[in-house]
Amino acid sequence: MRDESRPVSTSESTPARVEPVPGEPAATATIGSERALFVADYHAGYEAGLRYERGVDVPSRAPDRRDRLLSLLERTRPDRLVVLGDLMHSIGDPGGAERGELEVLFESFAADLAVTVVKGNHDGRIETWLADGDDIEAVVDVVPGDGIALGDVGVCHGHTWPSAAALESDVLCLGHEHPCVRLEDEVGGSRVERAWLRGRLDPAPFGDRPEYDGVSWLEGDAESPRVVVFPAFNDLVGGTWINVTGQSFLSPFLPAGLAEGEAYLLDGTRLGSYESV
């Protein structure tokens, strides 16, 4: 349980370690005195979006998404859930099915679970009802998409340049990209799997931007932060095929801002450099 007398962020905390949960598109980390579970790109209401945007009728998997997340919470027992953007799918205000999915989800959380939602490009005006609305009883913080620092972990969504505060962390965690790899077998068959993308931030694209004046590792010899690009929690959404020639990254600072980038499957299999998988 959380000790409310201790802050989330502390300069005396040990260096951050973001540990993927084996077999899952989620990771844990210690932030200050709290244990946190991180997920990205939940995209509640995605099936309704497919019907409206593309005319594709897909049965709702909302109960499955909810059960998977609740199982992860039970398995990891965090003090805080951190959603790295795109909790919902619609760009504007959530529709009936989408809002209903989220309300049921939040009603299922333990009363003492704190929730931080980094606002993604799909999250519209989510703060007008999720953090302040009468329908949600959970304690929810909605933070800007360019991110904040939670202890030694920087969080952002990835659709825009990260804040200077997020860049001053030991490790930067983001979503938005939905990284995937296309794997081929010896007889020409192929499959696409969600993947983690991990490495270090390359200073090159950040150094000339005035908003980063004063960021310590851009001005000195300090090692740049590690970066972890999360796979999408929603297994229906598409993604960036990071090992396919001609695929464009979505984030404005990727791939230029990624040094020594390596890909990992959800089961922990290390694929090596994402460019040579």
N, C-alpha and C positions, 0 to 999 in steps of 0.2 A: 504494500500500500504506500501511497505517497506520504512523505513527511512534510506537511504544509509549512513548517517553520524553516525549511531549507529552500533556497531559490533553484529555479531550473538551470540558470547559467551561473557558473563560478569559474574564476580564473585559476582555481586550484584543482580543477577536475583533471583527470588523467587524459592523455591524448585519445581522441575519438577513434573507435573501431566500429565500422559498419559491417555487420555480419549477416550475409544472406541466410534466410531460413531454407534449409535444404529442400529442394523440390517445389519451392513456392516463389512467386513474384513479390517477395517481401523481405525485409531485413530488420534487424534489431540494432540498437545502439544505446549507450548510456549517455544521457545528457544531464550534466550536473548530478543531482541525486535521483534522477528518474531513469527508469528503463522505458524505452520507446520502441514502438513498432511502426515501421515506415512502409507505406504502399503508394503507388502512383496510378493515375488514370483508371479510376473505378468506372467512370462513364455510366452512371445510373441512367436508366431510360434509353439505352442505346438501341434496343429493338424498336421502340416507338419512333426513334429518329430514322431508322432504316425504312420504316413504312412511309414516313412523311417525306423524307429526302429522296429515296430511291425507288419507292414502290415495292420494296422487298418485305414479305411477311415472314417474320421469324418469331417463334414462340418466345415469350419472355423468360429470361434466365435470372430474373431478379432474386427468386428464392435461393438459387444455387450460389449466386454472388454473395448474398448475405450469409449463407451457411458457411461458405469458405472463409469469409472474413471473421465470423464469430469463432470458427474453429481455430483460426490463427491466434486470435486473442486469447482463447482458452489455452492454447499450446504454449504461448510465449509469456502470458500474464504481464503485460506492460502496464505502466502507470499512465502512459500517454500514447494515443494513436496520432500519427502524423500522415496526412494525405498530401502528396506532392502535386496537387493540382488535378483539375478535371474530375472532381468528385461526381459531377453531373455531366450530361451530354449536351443538352440544349444550350445554345449560345445566350439566349435571353433568360426570362423567368422560366422556371421549370413548369412543365405541363402537369396534368393530373396524375398520370401513371408514374412519371418520373419523381414528382414530389412525394407521391405516396410511397414509392420505393424507399426514398431517403428517410421519410418519417418513420417507417417501420424499422429500418435499419437502426436509426438512432434510439428508438424506443427499446431496442434489443441490447443496447450497451449497458454494462454495469454502471451503477450510479456514481461510482468513484473514478470512472475513466475520464480523463481529460482528452480533448480532441483539438488538434491544430490543423486547419485546412489552409494550405497555400492556394491562393486563387489562381486557377488556370484560365486559359483563353476560352474554355467552354463553360466557365462557371458563372458567367453573366452577373446578375445582381444577387448572387447567393447570400451575401452578407446581410441583405435586408430581411431575410427570414430565418436563416440558419443560426446566426449568432444572436439575433435580437428578437426573433419571433416567439409568439406564445405557444406554438405547436411543438417546439423542441425544448426538452427539459435538460439535456446534457449541457455541460459547460464547454462551449465551443469558441475557439479563437479563429477568426478568418484573417489571414495576413496577406499582404500584397504579393503579386506573382513574381516580382523581382527578388523576393525572399528576405529572410532574416537569419540570424544566428541563434541556434538553440544549443547552448553550451558551446562545445567545440565543433558542432556540426552545422554547416551552412545548408539551408534548404531554399529552393526556388522551384518554379515549374519548368522553366527552360524555353518558353516561347518568347522571352525578351531577355535583355542583358541582365545578369544578376546584380543585386545591390552590392555596394562596397562592403557592408557588414557581412553578407554571406560569403564574400571572397576572402575575408580575413580568418576563416575557419580552417581547421585541420583537414576537413573533407567537405566537398560540396556534393549534395544529393539533389537530383532533379529527375523529372519525368518528361512528358511531352513527346519524346522521340519514338516511343514504342519500339525499341530496337529488336530486330529479328535477324536470324541467319538462315540462308537457304543451304541445305546440306544435300549432297548428291552421293549416291552409292555407286558400286562398281559397274552396275548394269544400266546406269543412266537415269534411275529413278531419283526423285528429289522430294524433300519435305521442308517446310518452313517451321522453325521453332523460335519462341521468344528467347531473348538472351539479355544478359547483363553486359554493359560496356563500362570498363574501368580503366583508369590511367591517372595521369596528372594533368593539371591545367598548363597549357603552353602560354607563356606571357605575351607572345606576339600580338594577338588581336586585342588584348586588353590595354597594352602599354600606352597607346596614343589617345585613349578616351579620357577626357578631363574629369569625368565623375569618379575615376579611380586614382586621382592624385592623392597620395598619402597611403595607399595600400602597401603594406610593408614589403611583401615579397616581390612587388613590382619595382621597388626602389632600391632593394639591397640584394644580398647574396642568399637570402633565405630560400629554402626549397618551396616550390609552389604547392598548393593544396592538392590532395588526391581528389578525384572526381568519380562519382558513381552515377551512371545513367540507368534508371530502373526500367525493367520490362513492365508492360502494361498489366495491371491486375485483371482487367477485362479481357478474356481470351477470344472475344469476337472481333475486337477492333483490329484494323490493319496496323502496319508499322513501317519503319524504315529498314529495308534489307541492307544491313550495314556492310555486307560482303559482296554486293552485286554492283558491278561497274555501271555508272550512270545514275545510280540512286542519289537523290539529293537529301541532305539532312535538313531537318525542320528548324532546329535551334539556330539563332543568328551567330552563335560563337562556336558551333560545331560544323565540320570536324577540325577547323583551324585551331581551335582552343584546346584540343585534346592531344597530349603527348603520350607516346608509349601505350596507346589504347589496345586493350585486349578484350576478347569476348569470352563469356562463360555461359554455358547452358544452365537452366534452372536446377538441374541435378548436381551442379558444381563442376561439370566437365570443363576443363580449361581448353579453349580452342586456339589460344595464342593470339597473335596480332589480328585484329578484325579485318585488316586489309588483305590478309593472305589466307583466310579461312577457305 
